[in-house]
Amino acid sequence: MQIPTCSKIILLVRNPFDTIDSYFNLCLTNSHSESLHQNVYEHFEEFFDRFKIAEVGVWAKFNEFWMSKRRGGGGTSWSCVLRIW
């Protein structure tokens, strides 16, 4: 992917817990306005656990990519986030 050259960017970073839960809701409801009932989380507990682990990696790579573009290079270590999962 060709990234346009620019001198500044604004990156809004959501809490990964909120982001991943929101994406899981979107995937299962196919809607931005519906929410899953708690029993759906219980029914898909194993799947949701694997889903969270996979998605936190995507979240970290996305943010690491943009953090590496800032002046001075240097990204951020997301190991603290990965340990929580």
N, C-alpha and C positions, 0 to 999 in steps of 0.2 A: 504494500500500500504506500502510495506517495503521500508524505506528510507535507503540507504547505509550509513554506518558510514564514515565520512570524517572529516578532520580537517579544511578544507576551501572550500568555494564555491564562484563562481562568478555568480551574478544574474544581468542580464541586464534588466532594467526596461524601457519599452517604455512609452511614454506619453499615458494615457488612451484614450484621444480624438483620437489620431492617430490609436491606436490599435483597438478600437471599430469600427471606420469608415472603417478601412482596413478589418476587419472581416465581416462587413456588405456587403462590396463589394464582398468578396470571396463567401459569402453565396448566393448572388443574381446572380453572374456571373459564379460561379463554375470555376473560373480562378484566377490565381495569377497575371496576366498581363493585364486584362481588367478593366476598370473603369466605374462606373455608370454615366450616364448623370444626370444633375441637376434635370430634370423633373421626374426622377425615385424617387429621395428623396422627391420631392413634392407629388408625387402620394402615396408614402408609409409613409408620414409624421407621422401619428398616430402610425403606427407599429414601425417605426424607433425610436420614442420617448420611447416606451415601451421597445424596444430592448436595447437602451442605458442604461436605468435604470437597467435592468436585468444584462447586461454584466459588468457594472461598479462594481456590487457586486461580480461577478466571478473574475474580475481583482483584486479587493481589497483582497478577500480571498486568492487567489494565492500568492500575494505579502506578505500578512500578515503571511502566513504559513512559507515562506522562511525567512522573517525578524525575526520571532520568533526563528529560528534555530541559529542565530548569538550568539556569546559569550555574556553572560550577559542577555540573554533572550530578554525581552522588545521589543515589536513590535512597529509599527507606527500607529497612528490614521488616518484613511482615511476619517474622517468626512468632512474635507475641500473639498475633491474631490466629495463626495456624494452631498454636498450642491450645487455645481456648476450645477449638472444635474437637 
